[in-house]
Amino acid sequence: PICLWTQTSNYYDIISKQGVVAGWGKTETSVSASDKPYFAELPVVDESTCLRSNPVFSQITSRRSFCVGNRDGK
C-alpha cells in the first residue's frame, strides 16, 4: 500500500498540487520492466479533465484512483 496524502481526505483539495508517482513498469523505450523504481513529479488532475483527455481513461480508472499529468502529454 502507498500513503496518498496526510493533510486532508478531500480529493478536491489536492487538485493542481504536485504529487509523486513511482513504479517499476516498462518505459517508452524499454522492452521489459525495470529492475529499479522510477518516479516523476506531476500535478493532480480533476476527474472530468482526465476523462475528457482520453476515452480509454474511463476504462482504467475507478473510485479508488486519480489522474496526474500535464496537458502537454509529458
GIJOSUL-V819853 format. One record per residue. RES is the residue in one letter. SS is DSSP state (A for helix, B for strand, O for the rest). Layout:
RES,SS
RES,SS
This chain:
P,O
I,O
C,O
L,O
W,O
T,O
Q,O
T,O
S,O
N,O
Y,A
Y,A
D,A
I,O
I,O
S,O
K,O
Q,B
G,B
V,B
V,B
A,B
G,B
W,O
G,O
K,O
T,O
E,O
T,O
S,O
V,O
S,O
A,O
S,O
D,O
K,O
P,O
Y,B
F,B
A,B
E,B
L,B
P,B
V,B
V,B
D,O
E,A
S,A
T,A
C,A
L,A
R,A
S,A
N,O
P,O
V,O
F,A
S,A
Q,A
I,A
T,O
S,O
R,O
R,O
S,O
F,O
C,B
V,B
G,O
N,O
R,O
D,O
G,O
K,O
